[in-house]
């Protein structure tokens, strides 16, 4: 089954979203490898930096994916798309915390939850959660929506769901092998979608009449 991008985006959009869909999971995998080579999952300066880059790319990628989905799911698609963007924004915060944890030995979320920081209000908890759960939830929900709308191949949608489940199983508990498996599942899910977007860009560029660039 091929991915139908007909009428959903033009050449520039296809290039931007396609590259982001490939770069996002690859950067996430790079972040995980960097974390493992530093202090472990969610604990490292380089891993956190690359992780922040991955959240940028994933936010852009999912904007494009939901442009694909919207014609088939005009009501649910924009809502799920907004939830995904909030989740990836929270993901950037968690990666920033990973950098501070490595540099200073402080884990703000854990210390706040355990009451170890009496001068920090408990409401600080809501800077991280429940928003942090929206990223893996978005992987699962988007995979299901891609499958229900037949917007992407079934195996790609299944890999995205699997990636979301493995994300939940690996990141909070900091289980390195599961985190690697999660990232590989997301690469297998998103990279083909990104490639299809880039292929659509080339097709559109070939058939569209030449116009002055703006």
MDTraj code that builds the backbone (N, CA, C; nanometers):
import mdtraj as md
import numpy as np

residues = "UNK UNK UNK UNK UNK UNK UNK UNK UNK UNK UNK UNK UNK UNK UNK UNK UNK UNK UNK UNK UNK UNK UNK UNK UNK UNK UNK UNK UNK UNK UNK UNK UNK UNK UNK UNK UNK UNK UNK UNK UNK UNK UNK UNK UNK UNK UNK UNK UNK UNK UNK UNK UNK UNK UNK UNK UNK UNK UNK UNK UNK UNK UNK UNK UNK UNK UNK UNK UNK UNK UNK UNK UNK UNK UNK UNK UNK UNK UNK UNK UNK UNK UNK UNK UNK UNK UNK UNK UNK UNK UNK UNK UNK UNK UNK UNK UNK UNK UNK UNK UNK UNK UNK UNK UNK UNK UNK UNK UNK UNK UNK UNK UNK UNK UNK UNK UNK UNK UNK UNK UNK UNK UNK UNK UNK UNK UNK UNK UNK UNK UNK UNK UNK UNK UNK UNK UNK UNK UNK UNK UNK UNK UNK UNK UNK UNK UNK UNK UNK UNK UNK UNK UNK UNK UNK UNK UNK UNK UNK UNK UNK UNK UNK UNK UNK UNK UNK UNK UNK UNK UNK UNK UNK UNK UNK UNK UNK UNK UNK UNK UNK UNK UNK UNK UNK UNK UNK UNK UNK UNK UNK UNK UNK UNK UNK UNK UNK UNK UNK UNK UNK UNK UNK UNK UNK UNK UNK UNK UNK UNK UNK UNK UNK UNK".split()
xyz = np.array([
    [0.0846, -0.1192, 0.0000],
    [0.0000, 0.0000, 0.0000],
    [0.0882, 0.1242, 0.0000],
    [0.0613, 0.2165, -0.0884],
    [0.1405, 0.3384, -0.0959],
    [0.0741, 0.4491, -0.0154],
    [0.1538, 0.5518, 0.0143],
    [0.1034, 0.6672, 0.0881],
    [0.0539, 0.7697, -0.0120],
    [-0.0697, 0.8113, 0.0034],
    [-0.1301, 0.9060, -0.0896],
    [-0.1138, 1.0472, -0.0371],
    [-0.0339, 1.1265, -0.1071],
    [-0.0137, 1.2654, -0.0675],
    [-0.0829, 1.3612, -0.1634],
    [-0.1654, 1.3067, -0.2505],
    [-0.2283, 1.3894, -0.3526],
    [-0.3115, 1.5002, -0.2903],
    [-0.2780, 1.6222, -0.3227],
    [-0.3574, 1.7360, -0.2798],
    [-0.3324, 1.7816, -0.1375],
    [-0.2404, 1.7181, -0.0648],
    [-0.2217, 1.7546, 0.0755],
    [-0.1077, 1.8529, 0.0971],
    [-0.0089, 1.8559, 0.0088],
    [0.1033, 1.9470, 0.0290],
    [0.1797, 1.9673, -0.1007],
    [0.2418, 2.0853, -0.1128],
    [0.3189, 2.1196, -0.2298],
    [0.4639, 2.0780, -0.2165],
    [0.5479, 2.1153, -0.3136],
    [0.6871, 2.0699, -0.3155],
    [0.7678, 2.1113, -0.1934],
    [0.7592, 2.2379, -0.1519],
    [0.8392, 2.2834, -0.0385],
    [0.7945, 2.2161, 0.0904],
    [0.6650, 2.2063, 0.1101],
    [0.6129, 2.1406, 0.2303],
    [0.6551, 1.9943, 0.2333],
    [0.6497, 1.9271, 0.1196],
    [0.6895, 1.7868, 0.1141],
    [0.8353, 1.7696, 0.1525],
    [0.9195, 1.8615, 0.1072],
    [1.0616, 1.8534, 0.1403],
    [1.0834, 1.8766, 0.2892],
    [1.0240, 1.9804, 0.3447],
    [1.0442, 2.0128, 0.4869],
    [0.9927, 1.9005, 0.5760],
    [0.8684, 1.8576, 0.5538],
    [0.8096, 1.7549, 0.6391],
    [0.8766, 1.6198, 0.6173],
    [0.9137, 1.5899, 0.4929],
    [0.9786, 1.4624, 0.4642],
    [1.1135, 1.4508, 0.5317],
    [1.1949, 1.5539, 0.5219],
    [1.3253, 1.5518, 0.5877],
    [1.3104, 1.5419, 0.7389],
    [1.2121, 1.6122, 0.7940],
    [1.1907, 1.6081, 0.9391],
    [1.1457, 1.4695, 0.9842],
    [1.0621, 1.4031, 0.9041],
    [1.0140, 1.2699, 0.9408],
    [1.1269, 1.1678, 0.9420],
    [1.2273, 1.1888, 0.8581],
    [1.3440, 1.1004, 0.8588],
    [1.4391, 1.1391, 0.9708],
    [1.4634, 1.2693, 0.9866],
    [1.5615, 1.3155, 1.0844],
    [1.5152, 1.2931, 1.2282],
    [1.3856, 1.3104, 1.2556],
    [1.3358, 1.3021, 1.3930],
    [1.3717, 1.1722, 1.4635],
    [1.3296, 1.0564, 1.4106],
    [1.3620, 0.9311, 1.4799],
    [1.5101, 0.8967, 1.4764],
    [1.5799, 0.9371, 1.3693],
    [1.7238, 0.9118, 1.3631],
    [1.7963, 0.9911, 1.4722],
    [1.7578, 1.1159, 1.4917],
    [1.8161, 1.1965, 1.5986],
    [1.7809, 1.1390, 1.7362],
    [1.6588, 1.0895, 1.7507],
    [1.6194, 1.0289, 1.8782],
    [1.7070, 0.9077, 1.9078],
    [1.7338, 0.8269, 1.8066],
    [1.8231, 0.7126, 1.8231],
    [1.9636, 0.7600, 1.8593],
    [2.0110, 0.8638, 1.7913],
    [2.1419, 0.9191, 1.8242],
    [2.1482, 0.9702, 1.9665],
    [2.0398, 1.0309, 2.0120],
    [2.0334, 1.0795, 2.1500],
    [2.0445, 0.9643, 2.2489],
    [1.9728, 0.8565, 2.2214],
    [1.9762, 0.7401, 2.3109],
    [2.1157, 0.6800, 2.3176],
    [2.1795, 0.6678, 2.2021],
    [2.3158, 0.6137, 2.1992],
    [2.4105, 0.7049, 2.2784],
    [2.3930, 0.8355, 2.2628],
    [2.4762, 0.9294, 2.3377],
    [2.4512, 0.9180, 2.4878],
    [2.3245, 0.9053, 2.5285],
    [2.2930, 0.8884, 2.6708],
    [2.3635, 0.7652, 2.7269],
    [2.3553, 0.6541, 2.6514],
    [2.4147, 0.5288, 2.6986],
    [2.5656, 0.5442, 2.7143],
    [2.6276, 0.6196, 2.6250],
    [2.7727, 0.6387, 2.6330],
    [2.8110, 0.7378, 2.7429],
    [2.7102, 0.8131, 2.7942],
    [2.7375, 0.9073, 2.9034],
    [2.7007, 0.8413, 3.0372],
    [2.5859, 0.8780, 3.0927],
    [2.5485, 0.8294, 3.2258],
    [2.4259, 0.7391, 3.2259],
    [2.3687, 0.7133, 3.1101],
    [2.2476, 0.6329, 3.1027],
    [2.1322, 0.7130, 3.0456],
    [2.0198, 0.6466, 3.0213],
    [1.9030, 0.7109, 2.9603],
    [1.8595, 0.8308, 3.0444],
    [1.8329, 0.9406, 2.9759],
    [1.7862, 1.0646, 3.0391],
    [1.8889, 1.1271, 3.1334],
    [2.0174, 1.1001, 3.1087],
    [2.1204, 1.1554, 3.1960],
    [2.2473, 1.1797, 3.1134],
    [2.2557, 1.2957, 3.0513],
    [2.3733, 1.3260, 2.9717],
    [2.3576, 1.4576, 2.8981],
    [2.4696, 1.5282, 2.8801],
    [2.4656, 1.6583, 2.8144],
    [2.4498, 1.6430, 2.6635],
    [2.5312, 1.5586, 2.6014],
    [2.5244, 1.5403, 2.4566],
    [2.3932, 1.4727, 2.4187],
    [2.3566, 1.3697, 2.4949],
    [2.2301, 1.3013, 2.4682],
    [2.1120, 1.3951, 2.4777],
    [2.1129, 1.4826, 2.5794],
    [2.0042, 1.5789, 2.5949],
    [1.9999, 1.6795, 2.4816],
    [2.1177, 1.7251, 2.4382],
    [2.1216, 1.8214, 2.3282],
    [2.0651, 1.7612, 2.2001],
    [2.1111, 1.6404, 2.1667],
    [2.0596, 1.5746, 2.0458],
    [1.9111, 1.5442, 2.0624],
    [1.8706, 1.5099, 2.1849],
    [1.7293, 1.4830, 2.2114],
    [1.6423, 1.6044, 2.1856],
    [1.6915, 1.7235, 2.2213],
    [1.6170, 1.8458, 2.1934],
    [1.6024, 1.8651, 2.0430],
    [1.7099, 1.8399, 1.9691],
    [1.7004, 1.8491, 1.8230],
    [1.5942, 1.7526, 1.7693],
    [1.5885, 1.6325, 1.8287],
    [1.4907, 1.5338, 1.7807],
    [1.3478, 1.5812, 1.8045],
    [1.3244, 1.6505, 1.9175],
    [1.1880, 1.6996, 1.9427],
    [1.1500, 1.8079, 1.8421],
    [1.2470, 1.8908, 1.8020],
    [1.2183, 1.9908, 1.6987],
    [1.1751, 1.9215, 1.5700],
    [1.2555, 1.8224, 1.5281],
    [1.2282, 1.7533, 1.4020],
    [1.0961, 1.6768, 1.4086],
    [1.0686, 1.6114, 1.5221],
    [0.9440, 1.5352, 1.5339],
    [0.8220, 1.6266, 1.5320],
    [0.8327, 1.7440, 1.5930],
    [0.7207, 1.8387, 1.5895],
    [0.6898, 1.8801, 1.4462],
    [0.7943, 1.9080, 1.3684],
    [0.7739, 1.9455, 1.2278],
    [0.7184, 1.8264, 1.1500],
    [0.7754, 1.7073, 1.1736],
    [0.7316, 1.5882, 1.1007],
    [0.5847, 1.5588, 1.1248],
    [0.5421, 1.5668, 1.2507],
    [0.4026, 1.5326, 1.2808],
    [0.3059, 1.6401, 1.2312],
    [0.3540, 1.7614, 1.2160],
    [0.2704, 1.8625, 1.1498],
    [0.2399, 1.8174, 1.0073],
    [0.3415, 1.7667, 0.9388],
    [0.3209, 1.7165, 0.8032],
    [0.2358, 1.5916, 0.7986],
    [0.2583, 1.5009, 0.8938],
    [0.1797, 1.3774, 0.8964],
    [0.0320, 1.4082, 0.9172],
    [0.0035, 1.5056, 1.0025],
    [-0.1372, 1.5377, 1.0256],
    [-0.1983, 1.6172, 0.9116],
    [-0.1162, 1.6798, 0.8299],
    [-0.1698, 1.7359, 0.7050],
    [-0.2114, 1.6236, 0.6116],
    [-0.1388, 1.5120, 0.6142],
    [-0.1779, 1.3954, 0.5358],
    [-0.3084, 1.3359, 0.5870],
    [-0.3210, 1.3297, 0.7195],
    [-0.4350, 1.2625, 0.7807],
    [-0.5615, 1.3462, 0.7736],
    [-0.5492, 1.4783, 0.7790],
    [-0.6658, 1.5658, 0.7961],
    [-0.7773, 1.5439, 0.6935],
    [-0.7467, 1.5261, 0.5641],
    [-0.8579, 1.5050, 0.4702],
    [-0.9443, 1.3833, 0.5039],
    [-0.8825, 1.2797, 0.5621],
    [-0.9576, 1.1591, 0.5972],
    [-1.0139, 1.1651, 0.7386],
    [-0.9604, 1.2543, 0.8224],
    [-1.0080, 1.2679, 0.9606],
    [-1.0110, 1.4155, 0.9972],
    [-1.1012, 1.4922, 0.9371],
    [-1.0997, 1.6378, 0.9550],
    [-1.1337, 1.6847, 1.0956],
    [-1.1997, 1.6037, 1.1749],
    [-1.2341, 1.6441, 1.3110],
    [-1.1290, 1.5988, 1.4115],
    [-1.0950, 1.4727, 1.4073],
    [-1.0019, 1.4161, 1.5046],
    [-0.8582, 1.4556, 1.4731],
    [-0.8226, 1.4618, 1.3454],
    [-0.6850, 1.4879, 1.3056],
    [-0.6241, 1.6126, 1.3672],
    [-0.6862, 1.7291, 1.3552],
    [-0.6264, 1.8498, 1.4143],
    [-0.6128, 1.8422, 1.5658],
    [-0.7052, 1.7756, 1.6336],
    [-0.6962, 1.7625, 1.7792],
    [-0.5767, 1.6771, 1.8175],
    [-0.5637, 1.5621, 1.7513],
    [-0.4506, 1.4742, 1.7795],
    [-0.3196, 1.5424, 1.7413],
    [-0.3210, 1.6195, 1.6338],
    [-0.2007, 1.6906, 1.5923],
    [-0.1563, 1.7911, 1.6973],
    [-0.2509, 1.8635, 1.7546],
    [-0.2184, 1.9597, 1.8599],
    [-0.1627, 1.8896, 1.9828],
    [-0.2201, 1.7760, 2.0187],
    [-0.1713, 1.6992, 2.1334],
    [-0.0274, 1.6542, 2.1097],
    [0.0028, 1.6116, 1.9864],
    [0.1380, 1.5673, 1.9538],
    [0.2378, 1.6813, 1.9698],
    [0.2019, 1.8008, 1.9255],
    [0.2934, 1.9141, 1.9357],
    [0.3202, 1.9509, 2.0815],
    [0.2188, 1.9433, 2.1651],
    [0.2385, 1.9687, 2.3085],
    [0.3334, 1.8629, 2.3671],
    [0.3149, 1.7383, 2.3263],
    [0.3996, 1.6306, 2.3760],
    [0.5454, 1.6484, 2.3403],
    [0.5724, 1.6907, 2.2167],
    [0.7116, 1.7084, 2.1755],
    [0.7730, 1.8328, 2.2408],
    [0.6911, 1.9323, 2.2684],
    [0.7399, 2.0477, 2.3448],
    [0.7842, 2.0042, 2.4844],
    [0.7039, 1.9198, 2.5479],
    [0.7413, 1.8666, 2.6784],
    [0.8661, 1.7799, 2.6680],
    [0.8808, 1.7091, 2.5565],
    [0.9991, 1.6264, 2.5364],
    [1.1269, 1.7088, 2.5379],
    [1.1209, 1.8290, 2.4828],
    [1.2377, 1.9170, 2.4856],
    [1.2740, 1.9508, 2.6299],
    [1.1734, 1.9717, 2.7150],
    [1.1987, 2.0036, 2.8551],
    [1.2656, 1.8871, 2.9270],
    [1.2207, 1.7650, 2.9008],
    [1.2817, 1.6492, 2.9639],
    [1.4279, 1.6340, 2.9211],
    [1.4571, 1.6627, 2.7961],
    [1.5956, 1.6547, 2.7498],
    [1.6822, 1.7632, 2.8129],
    [1.6236, 1.8806, 2.8327],
    [1.6975, 1.9860, 2.9024],
    [1.7274, 1.9435, 3.0455],
    [1.6317, 1.8791, 3.1096],
    [1.6552, 1.8296, 3.2447],
    [1.7667, 1.7256, 3.2454],
    [1.7719, 1.6415, 3.1416],
    [1.8777, 1.5403, 3.1329],
    [2.0151, 1.6058, 3.1280],
    [2.0242, 1.7199, 3.0613],
    [2.1507, 1.7930, 3.0547],
    [2.1884, 1.8486, 3.1916],
    [2.0916, 1.9044, 3.2634],
    [2.1188, 1.9580, 3.3969],
    [2.1513, 1.8472, 3.4962],
    [2.0855, 1.7329, 3.4811],
    [2.1134, 1.6203, 3.5695],
    [2.2581, 1.5762, 3.5558],
    [2.3051, 1.5703, 3.4315],
    [2.4441, 1.5295, 3.4080],
    [2.5424, 1.6348, 3.4581],
    [2.5065, 1.7613, 3.4410],
    [2.5995, 1.8685, 3.4765],
    [2.6026, 1.8974, 3.6263],
    [2.4857, 1.8896, 3.6926],
    [2.4776, 1.9345, 3.8319],
    [2.4282, 1.8267, 3.9287],
    [2.3850, 1.7133, 3.8773],
    [2.3380, 1.6063, 3.9642],
    [2.2008, 1.6279, 4.0227],
    [2.1247, 1.7215, 3.9681],
    [1.9906, 1.7514, 4.0193],
    [1.8841, 1.7059, 3.9196],
    [1.7852, 1.6354, 3.9700],
    [1.6709, 1.5924, 3.8895],
    [1.5485, 1.6655, 3.9442],
    [1.5100, 1.7746, 3.8785],
    [1.4056, 1.8614, 3.9326],
    [1.2736, 1.7875, 3.9493],
    [1.2341, 1.7075, 3.8511],
    [1.1052, 1.6395, 3.8595],
    [1.1022, 1.5408, 3.9754],
    [1.2051, 1.4565, 3.9869],
    [1.2085, 1.3572, 4.0951],
    [1.2142, 1.4243, 4.2309],
    [1.2987, 1.5274, 4.2442],
    [1.3101, 1.5976, 4.3722],
    [1.1793, 1.6649, 4.4107],
    [1.1094, 1.7201, 4.3108],
    [0.9812, 1.7848, 4.3391],
    [0.8773, 1.6824, 4.3823],
    [0.8726, 1.5683, 4.3136],
    [0.7757, 1.4640, 4.3473],
    [0.8019, 1.4060, 4.4856],
    [0.9296, 1.3989, 4.5242],
    [0.9650, 1.3401, 4.6542],
    [0.9690, 1.4421, 4.7678],
    [0.9394, 1.5687, 4.7357],
    [0.9410, 1.6719, 4.8382],
    [1.0791, 1.7072, 4.8880],
    [1.1808, 1.6821, 4.8046],
    [1.3188, 1.7073, 4.8464],
    [1.3600, 1.8527, 4.8299],
    [1.2739, 1.9326, 4.7695],
    [1.3066, 2.0733, 4.7468],
    [1.1988, 2.1591, 4.8125],
    [1.2098, 2.1867, 4.9409],
    [1.1034, 2.2592, 5.0125],
    [1.0827, 2.4004, 4.9609],
    [1.1838, 2.4592, 4.8993],
    [1.1700, 2.5961, 4.8493],
    [1.1113, 2.6021, 4.7087],
    [1.0887, 2.4860, 4.6485],
    [1.0318, 2.4796, 4.5135],
    [0.8862, 2.4362, 4.5255],
    [0.7929, 2.5157, 4.4764],
    [0.6509, 2.4790, 4.4896],
    [0.6190, 2.3496, 4.4158],
    [0.5285, 2.2729, 4.4727],
    [0.4921, 2.1441, 4.4144],
    [0.4318, 2.1589, 4.2753],
    [0.3767, 2.2778, 4.2459],
    [0.3153, 2.2982, 4.1154],
    [0.4173, 2.2874, 4.0018],
    [0.5473, 2.2920, 4.0353],
    [0.6520, 2.2740, 3.9347],
    [0.6362, 2.1415, 3.8632],
    [0.5768, 2.0445, 3.9311],
    [0.5483, 1.9133, 3.8723],
    [0.4764, 1.9263, 3.7387],
    [0.3881, 2.0252, 3.7285],
    [0.3053, 2.0390, 3.6088],
    [0.3797, 2.1014, 3.4907],
    [0.5074, 2.1356, 3.5090],
    [0.5895, 2.1742, 3.3943],
    [0.6288, 2.0514, 3.3130],
    [0.6270, 1.9337, 3.3773],
    [0.6703, 1.8105, 3.3122],
    [0.5539, 1.7173, 3.2789],
    [0.4672, 1.6967, 3.3763],
    [0.3587, 1.6005, 3.3613],
    [0.2249, 1.6680, 3.3841],
    [0.1203, 1.6242, 3.3172],
    [0.1124, 1.5027, 3.2336],
    [0.1616, 1.5215, 3.0902],
    [0.2137, 1.6389, 3.0589],
    [0.2474, 1.6700, 2.9191],
    [0.3506, 1.5734, 2.8599],
    [0.4427, 1.5268, 2.9435],
    [0.5449, 1.4359, 2.8935],
    [0.4881, 1.3052, 2.8395],
    [0.3713, 1.2650, 2.8920],
    [0.3095, 1.1413, 2.8434],
    [0.2449, 1.1582, 2.7062],
    [0.2286, 1.2823, 2.6635],
    [0.1590, 1.3040, 2.5364],
    [0.2424, 1.2634, 2.4152],
    [0.3752, 1.2616, 2.4292],
    [0.4588, 1.2200, 2.3162],
    [0.4401, 1.0717, 2.2839],
    [0.4613, 0.9802, 2.3801],
    [0.4359, 0.8388, 2.3479],
    [0.2901, 0.8112, 2.3154],
    [0.1984, 0.8821, 2.3830],
    [0.0572, 0.8668, 2.3502],
    [0.0313, 0.9055, 2.2053],
    [0.1001, 1.0100, 2.1580],
    [0.0816, 1.0559, 2.0208],
    [0.1346, 0.9550, 1.9200],
    [0.2451, 0.8870, 1.9544],
    [0.2947, 0.7815, 1.8654],
    [0.1884, 0.6741, 1.8475],
    [0.1309, 0.6304, 1.9584],
    [0.0293, 0.5246, 1.9533],
    [-0.0951, 0.5727, 1.8800],
    [-0.1458, 0.6905, 1.9180],
    [-0.2687, 0.7423, 1.8576],
    [-0.2509, 0.7695, 1.7092],
    [-0.1351, 0.8230, 1.6716],
    [-0.1117, 0.8529, 1.5308],
    [-0.1004, 0.7253, 1.4499],
    [-0.0345, 0.6238, 1.5064],
    [-0.0269, 0.4956, 1.4374],
    [-0.1645, 0.4371, 1.4120],
    [-0.2496, 0.4419, 1.5137],
    [-0.3865, 0.3906, 1.4979],
    [-0.4619, 0.4717, 1.3931],
    [-0.4450, 0.6041, 1.3963],
    [-0.5161, 0.6894, 1.3020],
    [-0.4659, 0.6686, 1.1591],
    [-0.3352, 0.6490, 1.1432],
    [-0.2812, 0.6186, 1.0101],
    [-0.3397, 0.4884, 0.9567],
    [-0.3544, 0.3917, 1.0455],
    [-0.4117, 0.2631, 1.0038],
    [-0.5605, 0.2759, 0.9721],
    [-0.6352, 0.3467, 1.0578],
    [-0.7794, 0.3595, 1.0375],
    [-0.8125, 0.4375, 0.9105],
    [-0.7311, 0.5376, 0.8799],
    [-0.7582, 0.6205, 0.7614],
    [-0.6910, 0.5660, 0.6355],
    [-0.6119, 0.4588, 0.6512],
    [-0.5370, 0.4010, 0.5396],
    [-0.4446, 0.5046, 0.4750],
    [-0.3912, 0.5932, 0.5563],
    [-0.3029, 0.6980, 0.5059],
    [-0.1609, 0.6463, 0.4868],
    [-0.1238, 0.5425, 0.5609],
    [0.0098, 0.4834, 0.5504],
    [-0.0046, 0.3318, 0.5538],
    [0.0971, 0.2599, 0.5088],
    [0.0916, 0.1129, 0.5142],
    [0.0689, 0.0629, 0.6566],
    [0.0014, -0.0504, 0.6680],
    [-0.0316, -0.1067, 0.7988],
    [0.0923, -0.1326, 0.8818],
    [0.1986, -0.1843, 0.8200],
    [0.3188, -0.2156, 0.8967],
    [0.3843, -0.0896, 0.9532],
    [0.3781, 0.0207, 0.8781],
    [0.4343, 0.1465, 0.9266],
    [0.3548, 0.1974, 1.0461],
    [0.2231, 0.1912, 1.0360],
    [0.1380, 0.2324, 1.1474],
    [0.1633, 0.1448, 1.2692],
    [0.1811, 0.0129, 1.2473],
    [0.2057, -0.0796, 1.3578],
    [0.3385, -0.0491, 1.4263],
    [0.4412, -0.0147, 1.3487],
    [0.5704, 0.0196, 1.4065],
    [0.5616, 0.1467, 1.4906],
    [0.4769, 0.2397, 1.4490],
    [0.4600, 0.3633, 1.5250],
    [0.3918, 0.3345, 1.6584],
    [0.2916, 0.2475, 1.6581],
    [0.2257, 0.2071, 1.7825],
    [0.3252, 0.1360, 1.8738],
    [0.4023, 0.0448, 1.8159],
    [0.5024, -0.0275, 1.8942],
    [0.6047, 0.0683, 1.9543],
    [0.6463, 0.1668, 1.8752],
    [0.7412, 0.2654, 1.9262],
    [0.6867, 0.3405, 2.0455],
    [0.5591, 0.3778, 2.0407],
    [0.4977, 0.4473, 2.1530],
    [0.4926, 0.3618, 2.2782],
    [0.4597, 0.2335, 2.2625],
    [0.4537, 0.1425, 2.3768],
    [0.5927, 0.1229, 2.4376],
    [0.6928, 0.1031, 2.3508],
    [0.8292, 0.0845, 2.3997],
    [0.8842, 0.2121, 2.4631],
    [0.8393, 0.3278, 2.4131],
    [0.8812, 0.4555, 2.4736],
    [0.8389, 0.4602, 2.6196],
    [0.7150, 0.4240, 2.6462],
    [0.6633, 0.4245, 2.7832],
    [0.7361, 0.3220, 2.8692],
    [0.7683, 0.2074, 2.8092],
    [0.8335, 0.1010, 2.8847],
    [0.9802, 0.1306, 2.9140],
    [1.0430, 0.2132, 2.8318],
    [1.1882, 0.2299, 2.8418],
    [1.2327, 0.3593, 2.9083],
    [1.1687, 0.4726, 2.8754],
    [1.2226, 0.6014, 2.9212],
    [1.2092, 0.6253, 3.0714],
    [1.0898, 0.6143, 3.1309],
    [1.0811, 0.6425, 3.2747],
    [1.1687, 0.5499, 3.3587],
    [1.1744, 0.4210, 3.3204],
    [1.2551, 0.3244, 3.3950],
    [1.4013, 0.3244, 3.3512],
    [1.4321, 0.3977, 3.2427],
    [1.5690, 0.4117, 3.1926],
    [1.6300, 0.2767, 3.1569],
    [1.5551, 0.1984, 3.0778],
    [1.6008, 0.0665, 3.0324],
    [1.6600, 0.0823, 2.8930],
    [1.7909, 0.0776, 2.8828],
    [1.8608, 0.1098, 2.7590],
    [1.8219, 0.0201, 2.6412],
    [1.8193, -0.1153, 2.6558],
    [1.7841, -0.1990, 2.5396],
    [1.6449, -0.1689, 2.4845],
    [1.5476, -0.1435, 2.5735],
    [1.4130, -0.1105, 2.5273],
    [1.4104, 0.0256, 2.4592],
    [1.4925, 0.1191, 2.5074],
    [1.4983, 0.2513, 2.4446],
    [1.5540, 0.2411, 2.3033],
    [1.6560, 0.1578, 2.2841],
    [1.7100, 0.1362, 2.1496],
    [1.6043, 0.0724, 2.0608],
    [1.5336, -0.0279, 2.1129],
    [1.4278, -0.0935, 2.0350],
    [1.3176, 0.0048, 1.9985],
    [1.2830, 0.0928, 2.0923],
    [1.1823, 0.1969, 2.0659],
    [1.2246, 0.2849, 1.9495],
    [1.3480, 0.3317, 1.9542],
    [1.3953, 0.4248, 1.8512],
    [1.4033, 0.3569, 1.7146],
    [1.4453, 0.2313, 1.7117],
    [1.4512, 0.1580, 1.5853],
    [1.3108, 0.1399, 1.5271],
    [1.2129, 0.1115, 1.6139],
    [1.0748, 0.0981, 1.5669],
    [1.0256, 0.2296, 1.5073],
    [1.0621, 0.3418, 1.5705],
    [1.0190, 0.4722, 1.5192],
    [1.0878, 0.5060, 1.3881],
    [1.2152, 0.4675, 1.3734],
    [1.2836, 0.4877, 1.2457],
    [1.2126, 0.4091, 1.1360],
    [1.1807, 0.2827, 1.1642],
    [1.1122, 0.1985, 1.0649],
    [0.9737, 0.2527, 1.0315],
    [0.9096, 0.3173, 1.1289],
    [0.7758, 0.3710, 1.1065],
    [0.7777, 0.5014, 1.0278],
    [0.8674, 0.5933, 1.0665],
    [0.8606, 0.7305, 1.0155],
    [0.9478, 0.7555, 0.8932],
    [1.0623, 0.6887, 0.8840],
    [1.1510, 0.7139, 0.7704],
    [1.0837, 0.6831, 0.6358],
    [1.0091, 0.5722, 0.6217],
    [0.9401, 0.5488, 0.4939],
    [0.8349, 0.6555, 0.4635],
    [0.7674, 0.7058, 0.5666],
    [0.6714, 0.8134, 0.5447],
    [0.7439, 0.9380, 0.4966],
    [0.8566, 0.9684, 0.5598],
    [0.9356, 1.0832, 0.5160],
    [0.9848, 1.0673, 0.3737],
    [1.0281, 0.9473, 0.3384],
    [1.0755, 0.9225, 0.2027],
    [0.9622, 0.9399, 0.1017],
    [0.8427, 0.8932, 0.1393],
    [0.7268, 0.9094, 0.0500],
    [0.6967, 1.0570, 0.0286],
    [0.7124, 1.1375, 0.1328],
    [0.6920, 1.2816, 0.1180],
    [0.7942, 1.3409, 0.0223],
    [0.9193, 1.2999, 0.0343],
    [1.0231, 1.3508, -0.0547],
    [0.9990, 1.3048, -0.1982],
    [0.9531, 1.1816, -0.2153],
    [0.9227, 1.1317, -0.3493],
    [0.8083, 1.2093, -0.4115],
    [0.7088, 1.2421, -0.3322],
    [0.5964, 1.3235, -0.3792],
    [0.6456, 1.4618, -0.4216],
    [0.7424, 1.5166, -0.3460],
    [0.7979, 1.6466, -0.3825],
    [0.8600, 1.6411, -0.5211],
    [0.9349, 1.5318, -0.5491],
    [0.9995, 1.5215, -0.6797],
    [0.8964, 1.5082, -0.7904],
    [0.7909, 1.4275, -0.7653],
    [0.6871, 1.4106, -0.8661],
    [0.6182, 1.5429, -0.8953],
    [0.5818, 1.6154, -0.7888],
    [0.5144, 1.7435, -0.8073],
    [0.6035, 1.8405, -0.8827],
    [0.7312, 1.8431, -0.8472],
    [0.8232, 1.9354, -0.9126],
    [0.8372, 1.9034, -1.0604],
    [0.8258, 1.7745, -1.0959],
    [0.8401, 1.7352, -1.2353],
    [0.7199, 1.7750, -1.3186],
    [0.5999, 1.7695, -1.2594],
    [0.4806, 1.7904, -1.3393],
    [0.4279, 1.9329, -1.3334],
    [0.4709, 2.0104, -1.2311],
    [0.4199, 2.1466, -1.2201],
    [0.4892, 2.2370, -1.3222],
    [0.4182, 2.3291, -1.3816],
    [0.4830, 2.4223, -1.4733],
    [0.5798, 2.5119, -1.3993],
    [0.6822, 2.5553, -1.4687],
    [0.7837, 2.6426, -1.4082],
    [0.7216, 2.7753, -1.3712],
    [0.7527, 2.8187, -1.2498],
    [0.7053, 2.9496, -1.2036],
    [0.8217, 3.0217, -1.1397],
    [0.8090, 3.1495, -1.1317],
    [0.9138, 3.2281, -1.0665],
    [0.9130, 3.1966, -0.9183],
    [1.0309, 3.1716, -0.8619],
    [1.0384, 3.1419, -0.7192],
    [1.0093, 3.2673, -0.6408],
    [0.9462, 3.2451, -0.5255],
    [0.9093, 3.3584, -0.4401],
    [0.9836, 3.3520, -0.3110],
])
top = md.Topology()
chain = top.add_chain()
for i, resn in enumerate(residues, 1):
    res = top.add_residue(resn, chain, resSeq=i)
    for name in ("N", "CA", "C"):
        top.add_atom(name, md.element.get_by_symbol(name[0]), res)
traj = md.Trajectory(xyz[None], top)
